[in-house]
Amino acid sequence: MNKGDLINEVAKVVSTKQEAQSAVDCVFSTIIETLKKGDTFSVVGFGTFKVTKRNARKGRNPQTGEEIEIKEKNVPKFLAGKAFKHAVN
């Protein structure tokens, strides 16, 4: 399933496909804005989106074998909720 398929599923519940696209876009943008602030986004039974910091480290260029410094950065993570895990299994 991709974003278009998700919009089609939401459109079955709301009146138009445009409203469905607005709803899906609003949910995604809200999650992104929440994570940008450094907060977590939790949906009980589904899971939690959060940002963790990946520390700087040394790596290697695979073409040359030269050692390089990889900068620290923030990465998004998703932790599935208990009900979501049980539904999948």
C-alpha positions in Angstrom: 0.0 0.0 0.0 1.2 3.5 -0.8 0.0 7.0 0.0 -2.5 6.9 -2.9 -4.0 3.7 -1.7 -4.3 5.1 1.8 -6.1 8.2 0.4 -8.5 5.9 -1.5 -9.3 3.9 1.7 -9.9 7.2 3.7 -12.1 8.4 0.8 -14.5 5.5 1.4 -15.2 7.0 4.9 -15.3 10.7 4.1 -17.3 12.4 1.3 -14.6 13.2 -1.3 -11.2 12.1 -2.4 -10.0 15.7 -1.9 -11.1 15.6 1.8 -9.3 12.3 2.2 -6.1 13.6 0.7 -6.3 16.7 3.0 -6.8 14.4 6.0 -3.9 12.1 5.2 -1.6 15.1 4.5 -2.6 16.7 7.8 -1.8 13.6 9.8 1.6 13.2 8.1 2.5 16.9 8.5 1.4 16.9 12.1 3.7 13.9 12.8 6.6 15.6 11.1 6.1 18.9 12.8 5.9 17.2 16.2 9.1 15.3 15.6 10.9 18.5 14.4 10.1 20.0 17.8 11.8 17.1 19.5 8.5 15.7 20.9 7.1 12.2 20.5 3.9 11.4 18.7 1.9 8.5 20.2 -1.2 6.8 19.1 -2.4 4.3 21.8 -2.6 0.8 20.4 -0.8 1.7 17.3 2.6 3.0 18.3 5.0 5.9 19.0 7.0 8.0 16.6 10.1 9.6 18.2 13.5 11.2 17.3 16.7 9.7 18.5 20.2 11.1 18.1 22.8 9.0 16.2 26.3 9.9 17.4 29.1 10.8 15.2 31.3 7.9 14.1 34.0 6.9 11.8 33.2 5.1 8.6 34.9 4.0 5.4 34.4 5.0 1.8 33.6 1.7 0.1 35.2 2.7 -3.2 38.5 4.0 -1.8 38.7 2.4 1.6 39.5 5.9 3.0 38.3 6.5 6.6 35.8 9.3 6.9 34.0 11.1 9.7 30.2 10.6 9.8 28.5 13.5 11.5 25.9 13.1 14.2 22.3 13.4 13.2 18.7 13.0 14.3 16.8 10.0 13.0 13.1 9.2 13.3 12.1 5.9 14.9 8.8 4.1 15.2 8.0 1.7 18.1 4.9 -0.4 17.4 2.3 -0.6 20.2 1.2 -3.9 21.8 -2.1 -4.0 20.0 -0.5 -3.4 16.7 2.1 -6.2 17.3 -0.7 -8.6 18.2 -2.8 -7.7 15.2 0.1 -8.5 12.8 0.9 -11.8 14.4 
